């Protein structure tokens, strides 16, 4: 088992994810409503054991993939 440490987007707390349980990873761009950013760009990491849509993290896709290797 290999764990990677990621940073929660909302409260900047660490999240430890088992790389063997990652179901999908994708980047989300800034979300704009009425000319303002309502959700900043982030990466979403989902694990196979939850169906909550995934964790919103600060790290980019490239950083996460390098941590997995």
VENDARA-V63307 format. One record per helix or strand. SS is the DSSP state (helix for helix, strand for strand). FROM is the first residue (numbers start at 1). LEN is the number of residues. If there is no record, write none. Layout:
{{SS | FROM | LEN} {SS | FROM | LEN}}
//
This chain:
{{strand | 3 | 6} {strand | 14 | 5} {helix | 19 | 3} {strand | 22 | 7} {strand | 31 | 3} {strand | 36 | 4} {strand | 42 | 6} {strand | 55 | 3} {helix | 61 | 8}}
//
